[in-house]
Amino acid sequence: GHGVWPRVQMVAESSNEAVAVVKDLVAGTVGGCGGIVAGQPLDTIKVRLQSPKTRNLYTGVLHCFQKVVKDEGFMALFKGISSPLIGNVPMQAVVFGMNGNANRLMDKYVPALREKKGDVSRKPNFLRLYMAGCWAGVGQLSVCVPVELVKCRLQVQQDAKVK
């Protein structure tokens, strides 16, 4: 068949390393964005209840939710969402890139943690996973912390209505 779908299937089933990296990045980005959108209203309420600027305005989670929606509109629950959505793409790139980098370095320099290619029966090496995850987490912080700061500052703004 002609069209886009056969090409999408061909890319999805490819074993090419560059294609694998792009697939990981796209999957991580889409999943991360979905999680951000789903969690943003509760995150906004959490930040409002924690911030010294706004915490005394609310008696609890439900009161905060009702007051924000009544005074500022439903979309106010999504204040600050642009920062984590924009930051999600470079954060996923850093995480996946540094994780892959750590795995390649271990394959090259740490024989005890070397991955045996093609051995599908092997159990995961948890030390290897831990080390690669730690390395990726260090890189993630370089993107995540500034993004989180901007998001929190936007969330405590109390403009009348969000357009």
N, C-alpha and C positions, 0 to 999 in steps of 0.2 A: 503494500500500500504506500501511497504517497502521503506527504504531509509531515507534520511535526512529530506525531506520536512514535513512529518507528525510529526516528533519530533519538528521541528521548530514551526509548527502551535500549537502544544500542549504547548510549552513553552510560545509562544506569547499570548495564551488565558488563561494562568494560573493566579490564584489570590493569589498565595503564595507571602508573603511579600519579601522574598529574591529574588524571580524571578522578582518581580516588581522593586526592586532596580537595579538589573542587566539590566533589559529592559530600565529603565530611563538612566542609565549610558551609555549603548551602543547607545541609540538614541541621547543623548546629545553629545557624543563623535563623532559619525558619522556626525551629523549636524554641530557641531563645526568645524570639519576638513574640511567639504565642504565649510563652510563660510570663513575659513582661506585661502584655495586655491583660491577661487574666488576673495577675496579681497586683496591678497598679492601684485599683481602688483601696484595697486593704493596706497597701504600702503607704498611700497618702494618709489614710486615717492613722496608721502607726506613727508616721512622722509628725502629724499634727498633735497627737497625744504625747509625744516625747519632747517636742521642741519647747524651750523656755518661752518663746514668743507666743505660742498658741495653746499650750497644754492646759491653762487655767480656764479656757473658754468652753471646755467640754467635760461632761461628767463620766463619759465612758465611750466605748466603741459605737454603740447604737446611736447615742446622742450626737456624737461627732458626725456620723454618716448622715443623719437626718438634718442637722444644722448646715452642713456643707452643701447638701443637695438643695435645701430650702433657700439659703442665702446666696449661694453662688452658682447653682445649677448642677445637674448631674455630671456634666463634663468636667467640672472642677475636680472630681475624683481622679481624673487623668492628668492633672497638672504635673508638669515635669516629665511626662512620658517620652518626649522627643529626645531628651538626653540619653536615657538607657537604650532606646531604639537605635539611635545613631551610633552609640558606643558599642552596641552588641556586635556589629559586623567586625570592627577591628579587634574587639575582645576575642571573638571566636577565631579570627585569623591568628592572633597571638597564641591562644591556647592550643589549637590544632598544630600550628607551626612548631611551637616549642615542644609539644609532646612528641611529634615526629622526629624533631631534632634530637631529643633525649634518647629515643629508641635507636636512632642511627648511631649515636655516639656510644651507647652501650653495646650495640652489635660490633662496633669497630674496636673498642678499647677494654671492654669488660667481658672476657670469655665466659665467666660463670653465669652471666645474665644474657648471653647471646641467644637470640631467637632462632629456632630451627625452622627454616622455611619449608612449607609443604607438609609439616607434621600436624595433621588435624586432630590426632588422638591425644596430643599433649595437654597437660593441665596448665592453666595460666600461671606465670611466675609473678606472684604477688609483690615481691620485692621490686621487680622490674616495673610493674604497674605503679607502685607507690613512688618510686624514684622519678619516673616520667611525669606522674601527676603533680608531684611537688615542684618540679622544674616548670611545668606549664602554669601552675598556680602563682609562682613568683612573677611570671610575665603577665598574667591576668591582672594582678594588682596594679600594674603600671597604667592600665586602661580603666579598670573598674573604679578605683578610688576617685579620680577626678570626675568621672561620669556621675558617680553616686553623690558627690558634693554638689554639683550643679542641680541634679534632680531634687535633692532635699531643700535647697534654697528656693527652687521654684514651687515646691509643694506647700511651703508655709506662707506664700503670698496669699493675701486675702482680698483679691479684687472682687468687685460685685458679681459680675457674670462672666463666665468664660465663653468666648465666641467660638 
